[in-house]
């Protein structure tokens, strides 16, 4: 359900706005001062804020437009900030200048009192629709991690071609990866932090193992995010029911000093490059259909080939983005 926060020091204005919002089948909450509004915003997530510029700092205080301006700036600076529609009765000769200033400060729209002359409903619907569209676009841009190869080398651990830990000197996570990669009757091992710590050394505690795993998870999320891939903390190493850890089903762990022709990303790049040599150019959708590897790895290979200036974007967006071959041979 859509929830809207109404911020205004006048009781009758808040009542009218809440009635209008209810008639739109949305929920609402209210605040009468800057302090009360900040408390509400810290406790609940809102889809939209209606903000009167002339506010007191606290209940019963002096109302000033500066309080509304400052509150607007504090709201738009919040993580995952809701859009703000500014409300004011100051629609005189300076109205246009004030509206421009508020939009510049981050307001999504502007509505004036009395509401019969400038109804807020159309602007509420417009701002909510715009927010929904932007959220969908953001989801399209960021793919969800669907698994990949975890390679354990002498000098680091790679996930889908990105170094995510295990650099020389960080022996704990390397040994944890080795132990969790063990299989019994084809099933990956489950182990608690204490069991893993006991297997490592008498000087290693369960808290140290937990810290190493959490740091490793963060590295996986951070490195894959650079390629536009969303990787949550349980997408690589799961916290299993009842406690303990286990690799997620989509992870293929290759442990030891295997003689591999190249890292996973190099292999994927070569597979994709073969298709580009044949076709000259392909959309993202065509690329995914032409190679038998997960979509997230296709995206990583695209990014690597772009960085090496071997392919370039011709047109389109999302799955219709078209890439064109520039240089056919992989660098030595």
N, C-alpha and C positions, 0 to 999 in steps of 0.2 A: 504493500500500500504506500502511495506517495505521502510523505510527511513534510509539511511546510512550517517554518518558524516565522511568526509575525512579531516584529520588534517595533513597538510604538508606545510612547508614554501616555497616550490618551485612551481611556477605557472604551469609549464609544467607537473609536477607530478600530481598535483590536477586535471588538465584538462584531462590527460590520464585516471586517476582513475574514474572520473565522466563519461567519455565516456564509459568505460567498464561497469560501474554500470548501465548506461542507456540502454546498449545493453542487460543487464540481466532483463530489464523491472522493475527496482527498481528506486526509487527517491534518490537524494543525496543532501547534503549540504556541505559547506566547511569552514575551518578555517585555518589561516596561523600562529597562535601563541597560546601559552598556554592561555593567557587571553581571546582571541576571542573564543577559543574552550569552555572554561568554561561558557562564556556568552551564546553560542548556546545551550549547554547542560542544562542550567538553564531555557531556554525559550521553548525548544521543547523536545519531547520524541523520541529517536532513537532506532532502532532495532539492530544496529551494529555500531561500530566505527573503522575506519582505521587510525591508529596513527603512524606517523613517529616519531622516537625517537629524532632526532636532530631538536630541535625547538628553536625559540626565546621566551623569556617571553612575550614580547609585540611586536607589529609591528615595524620592523626596528632594533630590538635589536640583541644582539649576540646569535647565535645558540649554544646550548649545549645539550648533551645527557641527562644531569641531569634533564633538563626541561621536556623531554619526559618521563623519569622514574617517576618523581614526578607527572606528569599529569596522567599517567597510574594508579598510586596508588590512586589518588583522584577520578578518574572515578569509579574504582571497589569498592570504599567505599561508593558510592552514593546509596540511596534507589532505588530499581528496576534498578540497573546498567545494561546498555547494554554491551554485550560482546565486547572485544577489540582485533582486529588483529593488531599486531605490525609490522611496516614496517621499514626496515633499509637496507642500502647498506653495512653494516658492516658484511659481510659473509666470512671474511678471516679466519685465524687460530683460532681466538677467537669467531667465529660465533656460534659454538655449545654451548660454555659457556654462551654467551649473550642470546641465545634463551632459555636456561634452566633458566637463571635469570629472564627473562621476564615472562615466564610461572609461575615461583614461585611467582612473584609479582601479578599475576592474569590475565595475557593475555590468551585469548582463543586459539590463534594460532599465527603464525609467518610467514612472507613472505619477501623475499629479492628483492632488485633492482639489475639488470633491470627486469621488469615484464615478458619479453619474456622468460627469463630463469626460472622464478618462478611465473607463472600466479596466480593472486589473486582469480580468479573466483571460482576454486574448493574449496578453503578454505573458501570463503564467503558462498558458498552453504552449506558446511559442518557445519560451526558454526551456521548459521541460522536454519538448520534442527535440530541440537542439542538443540538450544534454544526452538524451537517449541515443541520438545519431552519433555523437562523438564517442560514446561508450562502445557502440558497435564497431566503429572504425578502429578504436584502440584494440579491441579483441581480435580483429582481423589482422592487424599488424603484428601481434605477438602470438606466435604459435606455441602450443603446449608440448612439452618434452614427452616423447613417446618411447624413449629407450635408446640404447646405443652401446657401442663397445667401450669398455674401460680397459685401457692398456697399462700394465705395470712395467715400467722400464727401470733401468739402473739409476737414471737421473730424474725420475718423476713419474707421476700418474697422469694419463691423458683420458679425457672423456670427450668423445666425438671430436678429437683433434685438439682440444684445449687442455693445457696443463692445469690441473686442479689440485695439486698437492704432491706430497711424497718427495719433494726436492731433497737432495743430499743433506743429512743432518736431522731430517724429520722422519725418524724411523718408526714412530708409533703408528701413524696412519698406514704406512706401508705394510706393517705386520698385521694390522687389523684387516686390511683389504685381503691379504693372503689367507687369513683364517676364515673370514666370512665367505671367501670364494670356494672353500672346500665343499664338496658334495657327498651326501650319503644317500645311496639308492637313487641317485639322480636329482636329489633335492638339495638346494643351497642351505648352508648351515645357519642355524639361529643360535645366538650367544648373547648372554648378558654382559654388561660392562665389567662386572666383577670377574666373570669367567675369562674374558679377554685379557683383563689386567693380570690375573694370576698366570696366564700362559705367557705373558710378555716378560715380566720380571717381578721380583718381590718388592722392588722400589716403586713400581707403577701402581697407582691407585685407580679405582673405578671412575673417580671424578676426572682423572687425567684422560682416560679413554673416552669418556663422554665429551669432554672438551675438544679432543682431537677430531671426533666424528662430527660434532657440530660445526667446527671450523671447516672441515672438508665439505660438508653440505653447503655451507655459505659460499665457498669457492666455486662449487659446481653451479649454484644459482647465479652467481655474479658473472662468471665467464660465459655461460650460455646466454645470459641476458644481453650481452654485447652483440650476439648474433640474432637478437629478436626472438629468443626461445625462452618461454617461461618454464622454469624448473623449480618445483617446490621442494621443501626439505625432505619429504618422504618419497620423492621420485627416483632417488638413487639408493639411499640406505633407509629402509623402513624401520620404524619403531614398532615392534610386533606386539600383539595383544599379550598382556601379562608381563611385559618388560622384555628388554633385550633388542638385538638388532639383526637385520637380515637384508641382503641385497634385494631390490625391487625386481619383479619378474622380467621387466624389459631390459635389464642390464646384462650384457654378455661380458664376463670378466676373463681377460687373458692375463694369466699370472706367469712370472718367470722371465727368462731371457730368450724368448722365442725369436727366431730369425724371421722377422717380418719385412717384406719388401719396402714398406713405408708405413707411416701412421695411418689411422683410419681415414682421416680427412684427405690424405694424399691419394689413397685408393679410390675414395669417392670422387675426388676431382678428376682422376683419370677416367673413371667410368662415364662421368658427365661429359668430359671433353671428347670422348669417342663419339657421343651422340651429336655434339656440336660440329664435329668434323664432317659427319654425315649430312646434317641438316642445315648448317650455317646459322640458323637461329631457332629458338624455341621459347614458348611461354613456360611459366612456372609449372602449370598443369601438365604440359607435354613432357617436361623434364621429369616430373614425378612418375609419369606413366612409362617412361622409357628406361628407367633404371630400377632395379629391384632392391631399393634401400629406403629406410623410413624418410618421411617428408622433412623432419627436422635436420637430418643429415644432408639432404638435397640442398636445403637452405644454407647450411654451413659451407658446403662445397661451392655454391654460387658466390657467397661472400668471399671465399678464398680466391676464386678465379677472378673476381672483380678486383680484389686487392693487387693481384699480379698483372692486372691490365690485359687479361686474356679474353675476357668477355666484357660487354657493356650493355646497359639498358637502352633499348630502342624506344619502347612505349609501354603504356598500360600501367596497372597497379594491382596489388594482391596477386591472385592466382593467374591473372591475365597479363602480368608483367612479361614483356618479351625481351630476351637477352640475345645478343648477336656475337658470334665468334670474331675476335680481333686477331688473336695469335694462336696457332694450332699446337705448338710444342710446349711441353712442361719445362720450366726452368731447371737447370742441372742442380 
